[in-house]
């Protein structure tokens, strides 16, 4: 399944002022990278994948539509899958994208 172009365009609008932003297709989705670090990705399976501080995972997972990324049976703290319904409205999408961009800005450039 290809990623949602409409959602990708909505994310692009939110990150357009980010000077070090690049896009990279990966795993059937489209990742938005800040200084070479993934901040947020539009998933091929729908919704978003948002990277944030692993210590914030527990609190964020209490929000509607948020789930921890699981890869090969292993939970990935700091990698949050956001259901399409949680980013359908402009405010929800903006909140999730901002979290990912803010975290990625704080990482060393790659």
C-alpha positions as a Markdown table, in Angstrom:
| # | Residue | x | y | z |
|---|---|---|---|---|
| 1 | Unk | 0.0 | 0.0 | 0.0 |
| 2 | Unk | 1.4 | 3.4 | -0.9 |
| 3 | Unk | 1.3 | 6.2 | 1.6 |
| 4 | Unk | -1.4 | 8.8 | 1.7 |
| 5 | Unk | -0.4 | 11.7 | -0.6 |
| 6 | Unk | -3.0 | 14.0 | 0.9 |
| 7 | Unk | -1.6 | 13.4 | 4.4 |
| 8 | Unk | 2.0 | 13.8 | 3.1 |
| 9 | Unk | 1.0 | 17.2 | 1.6 |
| 10 | Unk | -0.5 | 18.3 | 4.9 |
| 11 | Unk | 2.7 | 17.3 | 6.8 |
| 12 | Unk | 4.8 | 19.2 | 4.1 |
| 13 | Unk | 2.8 | 22.4 | 4.8 |
| 14 | Unk | 3.6 | 22.1 | 8.5 |
| 15 | Unk | 7.3 | 21.5 | 8.0 |
| 16 | Unk | 7.9 | 23.8 | 5.1 |
| 17 | Unk | 9.9 | 26.4 | 7.2 |
| 18 | Unk | 12.3 | 23.7 | 8.5 |
| 19 | Unk | 15.6 | 24.6 | 6.8 |
| 20 | Unk | 17.3 | 21.2 | 7.2 |
| 21 | Unk | 14.3 | 19.1 | 6.2 |
| 22 | Unk | 14.7 | 16.4 | 3.6 |
| 23 | Unk | 12.2 | 13.7 | 2.5 |
| 24 | Unk | 13.1 | 10.1 | 2.1 |
| 25 | Unk | 10.9 | 7.2 | 0.9 |
| 26 | Unk | 11.3 | 4.2 | 3.2 |
| 27 | Unk | 9.3 | 1.1 | 4.1 |
| 28 | Unk | 6.4 | 2.1 | 1.8 |
| 29 | Unk | 6.1 | 5.5 | 3.4 |
| 30 | Unk | 7.6 | 9.0 | 3.3 |
| 31 | Unk | 9.9 | 10.1 | 6.1 |
| 32 | Unk | 10.6 | 13.7 | 6.9 |
| 33 | Unk | 14.2 | 14.1 | 8.2 |
| 34 | Unk | 15.7 | 16.9 | 10.2 |
| 35 | Unk | 19.5 | 17.0 | 10.0 |
| 36 | Unk | 19.4 | 13.5 | 8.7 |
| 37 | Unk | 17.3 | 12.2 | 11.7 |
| 38 | Unk | 13.8 | 11.0 | 11.1 |
| 39 | Unk | 11.2 | 13.2 | 12.8 |
| 40 | Unk | 7.9 | 12.0 | 11.3 |
| 41 | Unk | 6.8 | 9.6 | 8.5 |
| 42 | Unk | 3.6 | 9.2 | 6.6 |
| 43 | Unk | 3.1 | 5.4 | 6.8 |
| 44 | Unk | 2.3 | 3.1 | 3.9 |
| 45 | Unk | -0.1 | 1.4 | 6.3 |
| 46 | Unk | -1.8 | 4.7 | 7.1 |
| 47 | Unk | -1.3 | 7.3 | 9.7 |
| 48 | Unk | 2.0 | 8.5 | 11.0 |
| 49 | Unk | 5.2 | 7.3 | 12.7 |
| 50 | Unk | 6.5 | 9.9 | 15.0 |
| 51 | Unk | 9.8 | 9.9 | 16.8 |
| 52 | Unk | 10.1 | 11.4 | 20.2 |
| 53 | Unk | 12.0 | 11.2 | 23.4 |
| 54 | Unk | 11.7 | 7.6 | 24.7 |
| 55 | Unk | 11.0 | 8.9 | 28.2 |
| 56 | Unk | 7.9 | 10.6 | 26.9 |
| 57 | Unk | 6.5 | 7.4 | 25.4 |
| 58 | Unk | 4.5 | 6.2 | 28.4 |
| 59 | Unk | 2.5 | 9.5 | 28.7 |
| 60 | Unk | 2.0 | 9.8 | 24.9 |
| 61 | Unk | 0.7 | 6.3 | 24.6 |
| 62 | Unk | -2.3 | 7.3 | 26.8 |
| 63 | Unk | -3.5 | 9.6 | 24.0 |
| 64 | Unk | -6.2 | 8.3 | 21.6 |
| 65 | Unk | -4.8 | 6.8 | 18.4 |
| 66 | Unk | -1.3 | 6.4 | 19.7 |
| 67 | Unk | 0.5 | 3.0 | 19.9 |
| 68 | Unk | 4.1 | 2.0 | 20.4 |
| 69 | Unk | 5.9 | 0.9 | 17.2 |
| 70 | Unk | 6.7 | -2.9 | 17.3 |
| 71 | Unk | 9.4 | -4.2 | 15.0 |
| 72 | Unk | 10.0 | -7.9 | 14.8 |
| 73 | Unk | 8.1 | -8.4 | 18.0 |
| 74 | Unk | 10.1 | -5.9 | 19.9 |
| 75 | Unk | 8.6 | -2.6 | 21.3 |
| 76 | Unk | 10.4 | 0.5 | 20.1 |
| 77 | Unk | 10.2 | 3.2 | 22.9 |
| 78 | Unk | 10.2 | 6.7 | 21.3 |
| 79 | Unk | 8.7 | 5.5 | 18.1 |
| 80 | Unk | 4.9 | 6.1 | 18.1 |
| 81 | Unk | 2.4 | 4.9 | 15.5 |
| 82 | Unk | -0.4 | 7.5 | 15.2 |
| 83 | Unk | -3.7 | 6.2 | 13.8 |
| 84 | Unk | -5.2 | 8.2 | 10.9 |
| 85 | Unk | -8.1 | 9.3 | 13.1 |
| 86 | Unk | -5.7 | 11.0 | 15.5 |
| 87 | Unk | -4.3 | 13.2 | 12.8 |
| 88 | Unk | -7.4 | 13.8 | 10.7 |
| 89 | Unk | -8.0 | 17.2 | 12.2 |
| 90 | Unk | -5.5 | 20.0 | 11.6 |
| 91 | Unk | -4.8 | 20.5 | 15.4 |
| 92 | Unk | -4.1 | 16.8 | 16.0 |
| 93 | Unk | -1.7 | 16.5 | 13.0 |
| 94 | Unk | 0.1 | 19.7 | 14.0 |
| 95 | Unk | 0.6 | 18.5 | 17.5 |
| 96 | Unk | 2.1 | 15.2 | 16.4 |
| 97 | Unk | 4.3 | 16.7 | 13.7 |
| 98 | Unk | 5.6 | 19.3 | 16.1 |
| 99 | Unk | 6.6 | 16.6 | 18.6 |
| 100 | Unk | 8.6 | 14.7 | 16.0 |
| 101 | Unk | 10.3 | 17.9 | 14.6 |
| 102 | Unk | 11.2 | 19.2 | 18.1 |
| 103 | Unk | 12.8 | 15.9 | 19.1 |
| 104 | Unk | 14.7 | 15.5 | 15.8 |
| 105 | Unk | 16.1 | 19.1 | 16.1 |
| 106 | Unk | 17.7 | 18.1 | 19.4 |
| 107 | Unk | 19.6 | 15.1 | 17.9 |
| 108 | Unk | 23.2 | 15.4 | 16.6 |
| 109 | Unk | 23.2 | 15.8 | 12.8 |
| 110 | Unk | 24.0 | 12.7 | 10.7 |
